[in-house]
C-alpha cells in the first residue's frame, strides 16, 4: 500500500513581469504575451543585456 501525504493549498499568488495576479499572469500565458522588453526602470546602458521582464504596478 502506498502512503499518501496530505497537502493543503491555502492560496495562490505570484508577481512577475507577466502580471501581478494569478489571473493576469495566466492571461499573459494564454495569449502568448512576452514580458521581455527594453529595460526602462533604470539606465541599462552599461550592462551587456538591456532587456528584462520588469514588474510594474506594485508599490
Secondary structure, DSSP 8 states (H G I E B T S, - for coil): ---------------BTTBSSHHHHHHHHHHT----EE--SS--TTSS--EE----S--
